[in-house]
Amino acid sequence: KLDELKGRSLLFFNEEEVYEIVKDYPTIKVKSVEKKFPNYVEVVIIERLPVYKVISDQTLYLLDEEGVVIKEGQGDVADRDLIELSFEGINVIEELQIGKQIKTDRQEMFNSSLAMAKTANLTDSIKQMTIKYLSAGEVRDVVFSTYTGVDIVITKADINGETKIKTAIESYDKCDVDFIKSYN
């Protein structure tokens, strides 16, 4: 599809055309588009890899690290490589669509939670991530449930959440006693 752009003048080349073509392919995204004078355009694309799984209306959806739906109905619910994403007190306000980011009624909280998970690089140890917005905003927590049965709860996650999760993961990793990990 990108070959269709060959032979065009760089002076009149619109970079948005590249983004328009790539949007038809939900498993890739454009990282950058740069005109290189005198005669070519450099396009860097990257593969969107599944990080999260969400079940909605008995259908499994796979999402990338930005919360963009990249596949529907593929994969295994028990797949250890994927973090199960769940919500409490947060509603998905639009139908899940391939190629689009999940839209919730607490979008800032959702985006903050994704940033926290990305910062902590949690994909190999986290089984589930639960985003909570309860009691009219008094509870704004993100709970990271590990495969070892430990819940790492980040309270008021929308305030310095990335710093909090880094500190929590460092403490978790340094601790050698499972009892302390589980109950402290």
Disulfide bonds with the S-S distance in Angstrom:
none
